Amino acid sequence: MGLVSWTVGLPLLPVRGVLALGRTIEQQVEQERGSTASVRRRLEAVEQTHAGDGDPRSARREAEQVEQILGELLPPAPVVSPEPAAAHPTDDAGARPNRAHDGDDG
C-alpha cells in the first residue's frame, strides 16, 4: 500500500507545500503582531505622523489609531450580564433531600 499511497499523494505535494508555507507565514505574523518592539514601532509611527499638530481632529485620529493598535494586542473583555438576585436563592435547604434516611437500615 505504501507505493499506491505515495503515487496518489505525489500530485498533492505542491498543495501540502503551500499549506505548510501558509502556516509558517501565519505563525510569523502572529509572533510579529504580539511583539512589544513591533507595537512600539507602530505607536511611534502614529506619534510622529501627528506630532506638532494642534488640530483636535488629528489628536482624535491619533487616539483612535492608538486604541486600534492596542485593541489588536489585547483581547476584548467578555461581557457578563448581571443576574437578578431571585435566580440565586440564599436558603435552599428545603430543596435538598434529607441524606440521613436514604433507605439503608443497616
PDB file as gemmi writes it, atoms N, CA and C in Angstrom:
CRYST1    1.000    1.000    1.000  90.00  90.00  90.00 P 1                      
ATOM      1  N   MET A   1       0.816  -1.207   0.000  1.00  0.00           N  
ATOM      2  CA  MET A   1       0.000   0.000   0.000  1.00  0.00           C  
ATOM      3  C   MET A   1       0.853   1.263   0.000  1.00  0.00           C  
ATOM      4  N   GLY A   2       2.085   1.194   0.468  1.00  0.00           N  
ATOM      5  CA  GLY A   2       2.944   2.367   0.516  1.00  0.00           C  
ATOM      6  C   GLY A   2       3.195   2.947  -0.858  1.00  0.00           C  
ATOM      7  N   LEU A   3       3.387   2.078  -1.840  1.00  0.00           N  
ATOM      8  CA  LEU A   3       3.645   2.528  -3.205  1.00  0.00           C  
ATOM      9  C   LEU A   3       2.419   3.205  -3.798  1.00  0.00           C  
ATOM     10  N   VAL A   4       1.235   2.658  -3.527  1.00  0.00           N  
ATOM     11  CA  VAL A   4      -0.002   3.234  -4.059  1.00  0.00           C  
ATOM     12  C   VAL A   4      -0.271   4.589  -3.413  1.00  0.00           C  
ATOM     13  N   SER A   5      -0.145   4.680  -2.092  1.00  0.00           N  
ATOM     14  CA  SER A   5      -0.406   5.964  -1.417  1.00  0.00           C  
ATOM     15  C   SER A   5       0.623   7.011  -1.819  1.00  0.00           C  
ATOM     16  N   TRP A   6       1.868   6.584  -2.061  1.00  0.00           N  
ATOM     17  CA  TRP A   6       2.896   7.533  -2.491  1.00  0.00           C  
ATOM     18  C   TRP A   6       2.579   8.038  -3.899  1.00  0.00           C  
ATOM     19  N   THR A   7       2.141   7.136  -4.783  1.00  0.00           N  
ATOM     20  CA  THR A   7       1.822   7.513  -6.163  1.00  0.00           C  
ATOM     21  C   THR A   7       0.612   8.448  -6.203  1.00  0.00           C  
ATOM     22  N   VAL A   8      -0.392   8.165  -5.396  1.00  0.00           N  
ATOM     23  CA  VAL A   8      -1.579   9.012  -5.359  1.00  0.00           C  
ATOM     24  C   VAL A   8      -1.265  10.340  -4.674  1.00  0.00           C  
ATOM     25  N   GLY A   9      -0.417  10.321  -3.650  1.00  0.00           N  
ATOM     26  CA  GLY A   9      -0.103  11.536  -2.896  1.00  0.00           C  
ATOM     27  C   GLY A   9       0.885  12.450  -3.578  1.00  0.00           C  
ATOM     28  N   LEU A  10       1.610  11.943  -4.572  1.00  0.00           N  
ATOM     29  CA  LEU A  10       2.625  12.745  -5.257  1.00  0.00           C  
ATOM     30  C   LEU A  10       2.065  14.018  -5.888  1.00  0.00           C  
ATOM     31  N   PRO A  11       0.934  13.969  -6.591  1.00  0.00           N  
ATOM     32  CA  PRO A  11       0.401  15.215  -7.156  1.00  0.00           C  
ATOM     33  C   PRO A  11      -0.049  16.222  -6.101  1.00  0.00           C  
ATOM     34  N   LEU A  12      -0.282  15.766  -4.871  1.00  0.00           N  
ATOM     35  CA  LEU A  12      -0.731  16.673  -3.819  1.00  0.00           C  
ATOM     36  C   LEU A  12       0.414  17.346  -3.082  1.00  0.00           C  
ATOM     37  N   LEU A  13       1.645  17.002  -3.364  1.00  0.00           N  
ATOM     38  CA  LEU A  13       2.784  17.602  -2.672  1.00  0.00           C  
ATOM     39  C   LEU A  13       2.840  19.126  -2.817  1.00  0.00           C  
ATOM     40  N   PRO A  14       2.591  19.704  -4.008  1.00  0.00           N  
ATOM     41  CA  PRO A  14       2.600  21.173  -4.074  1.00  0.00           C  
ATOM     42  C   PRO A  14       1.541  21.811  -3.176  1.00  0.00           C  
ATOM     43  N   VAL A  15       0.380  21.187  -3.085  1.00  0.00           N  
ATOM     44  CA  VAL A  15      -0.684  21.722  -2.223  1.00  0.00           C  
ATOM     45  C   VAL A  15      -0.248  21.656  -0.770  1.00  0.00           C  
ATOM     46  N   ARG A  16       0.331  20.531  -0.372  1.00  0.00           N  
ATOM     47  CA  ARG A  16       0.816  20.399   1.002  1.00  0.00           C  
ATOM     48  C   ARG A  16       1.909  21.419   1.298  1.00  0.00           C  
ATOM     49  N   GLY A  17       2.767  21.667   0.311  1.00  0.00           N  
ATOM     50  CA  GLY A  17       3.827  22.666   0.487  1.00  0.00           C  
ATOM     51  C   GLY A  17       3.263  24.066   0.684  1.00  0.00           C  
ATOM     52  N   VAL A  18       2.254  24.411  -0.110  1.00  0.00           N  
ATOM     53  CA  VAL A  18       1.631  25.734   0.013  1.00  0.00           C  
ATOM     54  C   VAL A  18       0.942  25.865   1.367  1.00  0.00           C  
ATOM     55  N   LEU A  19       0.277  24.808   1.830  1.00  0.00           N  
ATOM     56  CA  LEU A  19      -0.371  24.856   3.146  1.00  0.00           C  
ATOM     57  C   LEU A  19       0.657  25.003   4.265  1.00  0.00           C  
ATOM     58  N   ALA A  20       1.773  24.294   4.158  1.00  0.00           N  
ATOM     59  CA  ALA A  20       2.823  24.414   5.178  1.00  0.00           C  
ATOM     60  C   ALA A  20       3.409  25.823   5.166  1.00  0.00           C  
ATOM     61  N   LEU A  21       3.605  26.386   3.976  1.00  0.00           N  
ATOM     62  CA  LEU A  21       4.113  27.752   3.870  1.00  0.00           C  
ATOM     63  C   LEU A  21       3.123  28.742   4.478  1.00  0.00           C  
ATOM     64  N   GLY A  22       1.844  28.538   4.234  1.00  0.00           N  
ATOM     65  CA  GLY A  22       0.817  29.412   4.813  1.00  0.00           C  
ATOM     66  C   GLY A  22       0.812  29.354   6.328  1.00  0.00           C  
ATOM     67  N   ARG A  23       0.956  28.154   6.897  1.00  0.00           N  
ATOM     68  CA  ARG A  23       1.014  28.028   8.364  1.00  0.00           C  
ATOM     69  C   ARG A  23       2.237  28.730   8.927  1.00  0.00           C  
ATOM     70  N   THR A  24       3.371  28.599   8.233  1.00  0.00           N  
ATOM     71  CA  THR A  24       4.599  29.252   8.690  1.00  0.00           C  
ATOM     72  C   THR A  24       4.446  30.770   8.660  1.00  0.00           C  
ATOM     73  N   ILE A  25       3.871  31.294   7.587  1.00  0.00           N  
ATOM     74  CA  ILE A  25       3.663  32.742   7.476  1.00  0.00           C  
ATOM     75  C   ILE A  25       2.696  33.221   8.546  1.00  0.00           C  
ATOM     76  N   GLU A  26       1.645  32.465   8.796  1.00  0.00           N  
ATOM     77  CA  GLU A  26       0.678  32.848   9.830  1.00  0.00           C  
ATOM     78  C   GLU A  26       1.332  32.893  11.209  1.00  0.00           C  
ATOM     79  N   GLN A  27       2.164  31.914  11.518  1.00  0.00           N  
ATOM     80  CA  GLN A  27       2.864  31.916  12.806  1.00  0.00           C  
ATOM     81  C   GLN A  27       3.793  33.116  12.931  1.00  0.00           C  
ATOM     82  N   GLN A  28       4.484  33.448  11.845  1.00  0.00           N  
ATOM     83  CA  GLN A  28       5.401  34.591  11.869  1.00  0.00           C  
ATOM     84  C   GLN A  28       4.644  35.901  12.057  1.00  0.00           C  
ATOM     85  N   VAL A  29       3.504  36.038  11.394  1.00  0.00           N  
ATOM     86  CA  VAL A  29       2.697  37.255  11.525  1.00  0.00           C  
ATOM     87  C   VAL A  29       2.181  37.390  12.953  1.00  0.00           C  
ATOM     88  N   GLU A  30       1.697  36.307  13.540  1.00  0.00           N  
ATOM     89  CA  GLU A  30       1.201  36.355  14.917  1.00  0.00           C  
ATOM     90  C   GLU A  30       2.323  36.718  15.885  1.00  0.00           C  
ATOM     91  N   GLN A  31       3.502  36.176  15.653  1.00  0.00           N  
ATOM     92  CA  GLN A  31       4.633  36.495  16.517  1.00  0.00           C  
ATOM     93  C   GLN A  31       5.014  37.967  16.377  1.00  0.00           C  
ATOM     94  N   GLU A  32       5.002  38.470  15.157  1.00  0.00           N  
ATOM     95  CA  GLU A  32       5.354  39.873  14.922  1.00  0.00           C  
ATOM     96  C   GLU A  32       4.308  40.814  15.500  1.00  0.00           C  
ATOM     97  N   ARG A  33       3.025  40.473  15.362  1.00  0.00           N  
ATOM     98  CA  ARG A  33       1.961  41.333  15.894  1.00  0.00           C  
ATOM     99  C   ARG A  33       2.026  41.430  17.405  1.00  0.00           C  
ATOM    100  N   GLY A  34       2.405  40.346  18.061  1.00  0.00           N  
ATOM    101  CA  GLY A  34       2.397  40.330  19.511  1.00  0.00           C  
ATOM    102  C   GLY A  34       3.671  40.836  20.147  1.00  0.00           C  
ATOM    103  N   SER A  35       4.717  41.079  19.357  1.00  0.00           N  
ATOM    104  CA  SER A  35       5.985  41.501  19.950  1.00  0.00           C  
ATOM    105  C   SER A  35       5.900  42.958  20.397  1.00  0.00           C  
ATOM    106  N   THR A  36       6.518  43.232  21.512  1.00  0.00           N  
ATOM    107  CA  THR A  36       6.480  44.588  22.062  1.00  0.00           C  
ATOM    108  C   THR A  36       7.236  45.571  21.173  1.00  0.00           C  
ATOM    109  N   ALA A  37       8.309  45.116  20.534  1.00  0.00           N  
ATOM    110  CA  ALA A  37       9.075  46.017  19.665  1.00  0.00           C  
ATOM    111  C   ALA A  37       8.223  46.462  18.469  1.00  0.00           C  
ATOM    112  N   SER A  38       7.453  45.543  17.915  1.00  0.00           N  
ATOM    113  CA  SER A  38       6.592  45.877  16.783  1.00  0.00           C  
ATOM    114  C   SER A  38       5.514  46.881  17.194  1.00  0.00           C  
ATOM    115  N   VAL A  39       4.892  46.639  18.340  1.00  0.00           N  
ATOM    116  CA  VAL A  39       3.854  47.550  18.831  1.00  0.00           C  
ATOM    117  C   VAL A  39       4.459  48.922  19.106  1.00  0.00           C  
ATOM    118  N   ARG A  40       5.641  48.946  19.702  1.00  0.00           N  
ATOM    119  CA  ARG A  40       6.302  50.220  19.998  1.00  0.00           C  
ATOM    120  C   ARG A  40       6.592  50.982  18.704  1.00  0.00           C  
ATOM    121  N   ARG A  41       7.070  50.279  17.674  1.00  0.00           N  
ATOM    122  CA  ARG A  41       7.348  50.941  16.387  1.00  0.00           C  
ATOM    123  C   ARG A  41       6.077  51.514  15.780  1.00  0.00           C  
ATOM    124  N   ARG A  42       4.973  50.761  15.849  1.00  0.00           N  
ATOM    125  CA  ARG A  42       3.717  51.247  15.288  1.00  0.00           C  
ATOM    126  C   ARG A  42       3.210  52.474  16.038  1.00  0.00           C  
ATOM    127  N   LEU A  43       3.324  52.447  17.373  1.00  0.00           N  
ATOM    128  CA  LEU A  43       2.868  53.589  18.164  1.00  0.00           C  
ATOM    129  C   LEU A  43       3.741  54.816  17.903  1.00  0.00           C  
ATOM    130  N   GLU A  44       5.046  54.616  17.760  1.00  0.00           N  
ATOM    131  CA  GLU A  44       5.938  55.739  17.460  1.00  0.00           C  
ATOM    132  C   GLU A  44       5.638  56.322  16.085  1.00  0.00           C  
ATOM    133  N   ALA A  45       5.290  55.464  15.124  1.00  0.00           N  
ATOM    134  CA  ALA A  45       4.947  55.956  13.788  1.00  0.00           C  
ATOM    135  C   ALA A  45       3.688  56.804  13.835  1.00  0.00           C  
ATOM    136  N   VAL A  46       2.704  56.388  14.621  1.00  0.00           N  
ATOM    137  CA  VAL A  46       1.478  57.178  14.769  1.00  0.00           C  
ATOM    138  C   VAL A  46       1.798  58.507  15.432  1.00  0.00           C  
ATOM    139  N   GLU A  47       2.635  58.475  16.450  1.00  0.00           N  
ATOM    140  CA  GLU A  47       3.002  59.702  17.158  1.00  0.00           C  
ATOM    141  C   GLU A  47       3.746  60.668  16.246  1.00  0.00           C  
ATOM    142  N   GLN A  48       4.660  60.161  15.420  1.00  0.00           N  
ATOM    143  CA  GLN A  48       5.404  61.025  14.505  1.00  0.00           C  
ATOM    144  C   GLN A  48       4.500  61.596  13.414  1.00  0.00           C  
ATOM    145  N   THR A  49       3.522  60.822  13.004  1.00  0.00           N  
ATOM    146  CA  THR A  49       2.604  61.293  11.970  1.00  0.00           C  
ATOM    147  C   THR A  49       1.807  62.494  12.452  1.00  0.00           C  
ATOM    148  N   HIS A  50       1.405  62.469  13.714  1.00  0.00           N  
ATOM    149  CA  HIS A  50       0.549  63.527  14.246  1.00  0.00           C  
ATOM    150  C   HIS A  50       1.301  64.490  15.158  1.00  0.00           C  
ATOM    151  N   ALA A  51       2.621  64.431  15.173  1.00  0.00           N  
ATOM    152  CA  ALA A  51       3.404  65.305  16.049  1.00  0.00           C  
ATOM    153  C   ALA A  51       3.332  66.750  15.558  1.00  0.00           C  
ATOM    154  N   GLY A  52       3.183  67.649  16.494  1.00  0.00           N  
ATOM    155  CA  GLY A  52       3.183  69.069  16.183  1.00  0.00           C  
ATOM    156  C   GLY A  52       1.864  69.599  15.669  1.00  0.00           C  
ATOM    157  N   ASP A  53       0.885  68.758  15.458  1.00  0.00           N  
ATOM    158  CA  ASP A  53      -0.423  69.221  15.003  1.00  0.00           C  
ATOM    159  C   ASP A  53      -1.202  69.765  16.190  1.00  0.00           C  
ATOM    160  N   GLY A  54      -1.756  70.919  16.022  1.00  0.00           N  
ATOM    161  CA  GLY A  54      -2.597  71.488  17.050  1.00  0.00           C  
ATOM    162  C   GLY A  54      -4.067  71.219  16.770  1.00  0.00           C  
ATOM    163  N   ASP A  55      -4.307  70.463  15.736  1.00  0.00           N  
ATOM    164  CA  ASP A  55      -5.668  70.179  15.294  1.00  0.00           C  
ATOM    165  C   ASP A  55      -6.315  69.127  16.192  1.00  0.00           C  
ATOM    166  N   PRO A  56      -7.486  69.423  16.761  1.00  0.00           N  
ATOM    167  CA  PRO A  56      -8.153  68.424  17.602  1.00  0.00           C  
ATOM    168  C   PRO A  56      -8.570  67.181  16.825  1.00  0.00           C  
ATOM    169  N   ARG A  57      -8.880  67.348  15.538  1.00  0.00           N  
ATOM    170  CA  ARG A  57      -9.237  66.179  14.724  1.00  0.00           C  
ATOM    171  C   ARG A  57      -8.052  65.229  14.587  1.00  0.00           C  
ATOM    172  N   SER A  58      -6.878  65.816  14.419  1.00  0.00           N  
ATOM    173  CA  SER A  58      -5.674  64.996  14.304  1.00  0.00           C  
ATOM    174  C   SER A  58      -5.408  64.251  15.610  1.00  0.00           C  
ATOM    175  N   ALA A  59      -5.617  64.916  16.726  1.00  0.00           N  
ATOM    176  CA  ALA A  59      -5.433  64.263  18.025  1.00  0.00           C  
ATOM    177  C   ALA A  59      -6.445  63.134  18.209  1.00  0.00           C  
ATOM    178  N   ARG A  60      -7.663  63.350  17.737  1.00  0.00           N  
ATOM    179  CA  ARG A  60      -8.690  62.319  17.844  1.00  0.00           C  
ATOM    180  C   ARG A  60      -8.322  61.114  16.971  1.00  0.00           C  
ATOM    181  N   ARG A  61      -7.829  61.384  15.749  1.00  0.00           N  
ATOM    182  CA  ARG A  61      -7.400  60.286  14.874  1.00  0.00           C  
ATOM    183  C   ARG A  61      -6.231  59.519  15.490  1.00  0.00           C  
ATOM    184  N   GLU A  62      -5.316  60.246  16.103  1.00  0.00           N  
ATOM    185  CA  GLU A  62      -4.181  59.599  16.754  1.00  0.00           C  
ATOM    186  C   GLU A  62      -4.664  58.692  17.890  1.00  0.00           C  
ATOM    187  N   ALA A  63      -5.595  59.185  18.676  1.00  0.00           N  
ATOM    188  CA  ALA A  63      -6.132  58.382  19.778  1.00  0.00           C  
ATOM    189  C   ALA A  63      -6.840  57.140  19.251  1.00  0.00           C  
ATOM    190  N   GLU A  64      -7.579  57.275  18.154  1.00  0.00           N  
ATOM    191  CA  GLU A  64      -8.264  56.123  17.566  1.00  0.00           C  
ATOM    192  C   GLU A  64      -7.270  55.094  17.037  1.00  0.00           C  
ATOM    193  N   GLN A  65      -6.195  55.575  16.417  1.00  0.00           N  
ATOM    194  CA  GLN A  65      -5.186  54.649  15.909  1.00  0.00           C  
ATOM    195  C   GLN A  65      -4.477  53.922  17.049  1.00  0.00           C  
ATOM    196  N   VAL A  66      -4.192  54.645  18.125  1.00  0.00           N  
ATOM    197  CA  VAL A  66      -3.554  54.013  19.284  1.00  0.00           C  
ATOM    198  C   VAL A  66      -4.495  52.972  19.885  1.00  0.00           C  
ATOM    199  N   GLU A  67      -5.771  53.295  20.003  1.00  0.00           N  
ATOM    200  CA  GLU A  67      -6.742  52.330  20.528  1.00  0.00           C  
ATOM    201  C   GLU A  67      -6.831  51.106  19.625  1.00  0.00           C  
ATOM    202  N   GLN A  68      -6.775  51.301  18.318  1.00  0.00           N  
ATOM    203  CA  GLN A  68      -6.834  50.183  17.390  1.00  0.00           C  
ATOM    204  C   GLN A  68      -5.610  49.281  17.560  1.00  0.00           C  
ATOM    205  N   ILE A  69      -4.437  49.876  17.674  1.00  0.00           N  
ATOM    206  CA  ILE A  69      -3.210  49.091  17.842  1.00  0.00           C  
ATOM    207  C   ILE A  69      -3.261  48.306  19.143  1.00  0.00           C  
ATOM    208  N   LEU A  70      -3.665  48.961  20.208  1.00  0.00           N  
ATOM    209  CA  LEU A  70      -3.735  48.273  21.494  1.00  0.00           C  
ATOM    210  C   LEU A  70      -4.870  47.256  21.522  1.00  0.00           C  
ATOM    211  N   GLY A  71      -5.953  47.524  20.794  1.00  0.00           N  
ATOM    212  CA  GLY A  71      -7.053  46.574  20.708  1.00  0.00           C  
ATOM    213  C   GLY A  71      -6.658  45.298  19.988  1.00  0.00           C  
ATOM    214  N   GLU A  72      -5.754  45.405  19.020  1.00  0.00           N  
ATOM    215  CA  GLU A  72      -5.247  44.214  18.340  1.00  0.00           C  
ATOM    216  C   GLU A  72      -4.373  43.394  19.276  1.00  0.00           C  
ATOM    217  N   LEU A  73      -3.698  44.065  20.187  1.00  0.00           N  
ATOM    218  CA  LEU A  73      -2.781  43.390  21.093  1.00  0.00           C  
ATOM    219  C   LEU A  73      -3.517  42.696  22.227  1.00  0.00           C  
ATOM    220  N   LEU A  74      -4.546  43.351  22.761  1.00  0.00           N  
ATOM    221  CA  LEU A  74      -5.279  42.815  23.904  1.00  0.00           C  
ATOM    222  C   LEU A  74      -6.616  42.252  23.455  1.00  0.00           C  
ATOM    223  N   PRO A  75      -6.988  41.065  23.919  1.00  0.00           N  
ATOM    224  CA  PRO A  75      -8.297  40.531  23.557  1.00  0.00           C  
ATOM    225  C   PRO A  75      -9.391  41.296  24.285  1.00  0.00           C  
ATOM    226  N   PRO A  76     -10.575  41.402  23.687  1.00  0.00           N  
ATOM    227  CA  PRO A  76     -11.655  42.119  24.355  1.00  0.00           C  
ATOM    228  C   PRO A  76     -12.121  41.358  25.589  1.00  0.00           C  
ATOM    229  N   ALA A  77     -12.534  42.111  26.593  1.00  0.00           N  
ATOM    230  CA  ALA A  77     -13.034  41.511  27.828  1.00  0.00           C  
ATOM    231  C   ALA A  77     -14.422  40.930  27.578  1.00  0.00           C  
ATOM    232  N   PRO A  78     -14.719  39.781  28.165  1.00  0.00           N  
ATOM    233  CA  PRO A  78     -16.052  39.209  27.969  1.00  0.00           C  
ATOM    234  C   PRO A  78     -17.112  40.048  28.668  1.00  0.00           C  
ATOM    235  N   VAL A  79     -18.266  40.124  28.042  1.00  0.00           N  
ATOM    236  CA  VAL A  79     -19.379  40.883  28.597  1.00  0.00           C  
ATOM    237  C   VAL A  79     -20.236  39.924  29.420  1.00  0.00           C  
ATOM    238  N   VAL A  80     -20.385  40.225  30.700  1.00  0.00           N  
ATOM    239  CA  VAL A  80     -21.167  39.383  31.595  1.00  0.00           C  
ATOM    240  C   VAL A  80     -22.327  40.209  32.106  1.00  0.00           C  
ATOM    241  N   SER A  81     -23.533  39.714  31.848  1.00  0.00           N  
ATOM    242  CA  SER A  81     -24.700  40.450  32.318  1.00  0.00           C  
ATOM    243  C   SER A  81     -25.014  40.008  33.741  1.00  0.00           C  
ATOM    244  N   PRO A  82     -25.346  40.941  34.613  1.00  0.00           N  
ATOM    245  CA  PRO A  82     -25.670  40.563  35.991  1.00  0.00           C  
ATOM    246  C   PRO A  82     -26.995  39.820  36.033  1.00  0.00           C  
ATOM    247  N   GLU A  83     -27.047  38.782  36.868  1.00  0.00           N  
ATOM    248  CA  GLU A  83     -28.270  38.010  37.020  1.00  0.00           C  
ATOM    249  C   GLU A  83     -29.069  38.579  38.187  1.00  0.00           C  
ATOM    250  N   PRO A  84     -30.400  38.504  38.104  1.00  0.00           N  
ATOM    251  CA  PRO A  84     -31.211  39.005  39.211  1.00  0.00           C  
ATOM    252  C   PRO A  84     -30.963  38.177  40.476  1.00  0.00           C  
ATOM    253  N   ALA A  85     -31.168  38.797  41.628  1.00  0.00           N  
ATOM    254  CA  ALA A  85     -30.917  38.151  42.914  1.00  0.00           C  
ATOM    255  C   ALA A  85     -31.863  36.977  43.142  1.00  0.00           C  
ATOM    256  N   ALA A  86     -33.057  36.981  42.554  1.00  0.00           N  
ATOM    257  CA  ALA A  86     -34.027  35.917  42.753  1.00  0.00           C  
ATOM    258  C   ALA A  86     -33.567  34.614  42.085  1.00  0.00           C  
ATOM    259  N   ALA A  87     -32.662  34.681  41.140  1.00  0.00           N  
ATOM    260  CA  ALA A  87     -32.204  33.491  40.451  1.00  0.00           C  
ATOM    261  C   ALA A  87     -31.312  32.632  41.337  1.00  0.00           C  
ATOM    262  N   HIS A  88     -30.711  33.228  42.355  1.00  0.00           N  
ATOM    263  CA  HIS A  88     -29.837  32.503  43.268  1.00  0.00           C  
ATOM    264  C   HIS A  88     -30.367  32.622  44.688  1.00  0.00           C  
ATOM    265  N   PRO A  89     -31.294  31.734  45.082  1.00  0.00           N  
ATOM    266  CA  PRO A  89     -31.798  31.822  46.459  1.00  0.00           C  
ATOM    267  C   PRO A  89     -30.683  31.480  47.448  1.00  0.00           C  
ATOM    268  N   THR A  90     -30.665  32.232  48.520  1.00  0.00           N  
ATOM    269  CA  THR A  90     -29.603  32.026  49.511  1.00  0.00           C  
ATOM    270  C   THR A  90     -29.901  30.853  50.422  1.00  0.00           C  
ATOM    271  N   ASP A  91     -31.168  30.532  50.666  1.00  0.00           N  
ATOM    272  CA  ASP A  91     -31.530  29.436  51.548  1.00  0.00           C  
ATOM    273  C   ASP A  91     -32.291  28.401  50.744  1.00  0.00           C  
ATOM    274  N   ASP A  92     -31.592  27.357  50.289  1.00  0.00           N  
ATOM    275  CA  ASP A  92     -32.252  26.330  49.515  1.00  0.00           C  
ATOM    276  C   ASP A  92     -32.219  24.990  50.261  1.00  0.00           C  
ATOM    277  N   ALA A  93     -32.213  25.031  51.593  1.00  0.00           N  
ATOM    278  CA  ALA A  93     -32.137  23.812  52.388  1.00  0.00           C  
ATOM    279  C   ALA A  93     -33.378  22.955  52.202  1.00  0.00           C  
ATOM    280  N   GLY A  94     -34.524  23.556  51.935  1.00  0.00           N  
ATOM    281  CA  GLY A  94     -35.756  22.803  51.746  1.00  0.00           C  
ATOM    282  C   GLY A  94     -35.756  22.029  50.443  1.00  0.00           C  
ATOM    283  N   ALA A  95     -34.945  22.419  49.486  1.00  0.00           N  
ATOM    284  CA  ALA A  95     -34.924  21.750  48.191  1.00  0.00           C  
ATOM    285  C   ALA A  95     -34.056  20.498  48.214  1.00  0.00           C  
ATOM    286  N   ARG A  96     -33.187  20.340  49.183  1.00  0.00           N  
ATOM    287  CA  ARG A  96     -32.294  19.188  49.243  1.00  0.00           C  
ATOM    288  C   ARG A  96     -32.966  18.041  49.982  1.00  0.00           C  
ATOM    289  N   PRO A  97     -32.792  16.815  49.503  1.00  0.00           N  
ATOM    290  CA  PRO A  97     -33.357  15.669  50.223  1.00  0.00           C  
ATOM    291  C   PRO A  97     -32.551  15.394  51.487  1.00  0.00           C  
ATOM    292  N   ASN A  98     -33.206  14.825  52.446  1.00  0.00           N  
ATOM    293  CA  ASN A  98     -32.560  14.505  53.710  1.00  0.00           C  
ATOM    294  C   ASN A  98     -31.714  13.257  53.511  1.00  0.00           C  
ATOM    295  N   ARG A  99     -30.406  13.376  53.663  1.00  0.00           N  
ATOM    296  CA  ARG A  99     -29.486  12.264  53.424  1.00  0.00           C  
ATOM    297  C   ARG A  99     -29.388  11.321  54.627  1.00  0.00           C  
ATOM    298  N   ALA A 100     -29.960  11.694  55.767  1.00  0.00           N  
ATOM    299  CA  ALA A 100     -29.865  10.832  56.955  1.00  0.00           C  
ATOM    300  C   ALA A 100     -30.665   9.573  56.788  1.00  0.00           C  
ATOM    301  N   HIS A 101     -31.750   9.608  56.045  1.00  0.00           N  
ATOM    302  CA  HIS A 101     -32.605   8.439  55.828  1.00  0.00           C  
ATOM    303  C   HIS A 101     -32.631   8.120  54.355  1.00  0.00           C  
ATOM    304  N   ASP A 102     -31.589   7.431  53.874  1.00  0.00           N  
ATOM    305  CA  ASP A 102     -31.531   7.124  52.456  1.00  0.00           C  
ATOM    306  C   ASP A 102     -31.895   5.677  52.149  1.00  0.00           C  
ATOM    307  N   GLY A 103     -32.624   5.012  53.064  1.00  0.00           N  
ATOM    308  CA  GLY A 103     -33.098   3.666  52.812  1.00  0.00           C  
ATOM    309  C   GLY A 103     -32.154   2.598  53.326  1.00  0.00           C  
ATOM    310  N   ASP A 104     -31.061   2.958  53.956  1.00  0.00           N  
ATOM    311  CA  ASP A 104     -30.113   1.976  54.493  1.00  0.00           C  
ATOM    312  C   ASP A 104     -30.424   1.765  55.951  1.00  0.00           C  
ATOM    313  N   ASP A 105     -31.031   0.628  56.293  1.00  0.00           N  
ATOM    314  CA  ASP A 105     -31.424   0.353  57.681  1.00  0.00           C  
ATOM    315  C   ASP A 105     -30.306  -0.327  58.449  1.00  0.00           C  
ATOM    316  N   GLY A 106     -29.160  -0.538  57.888  1.00  0.00           N  
ATOM    317  CA  GLY A 106     -28.012  -1.195  58.345  1.00  0.00           C  
ATOM    318  C   GLY A 106     -27.626  -1.331  59.681  1.00  0.00           C  
TER     319      GLY A 106                                                      
END                                                                             
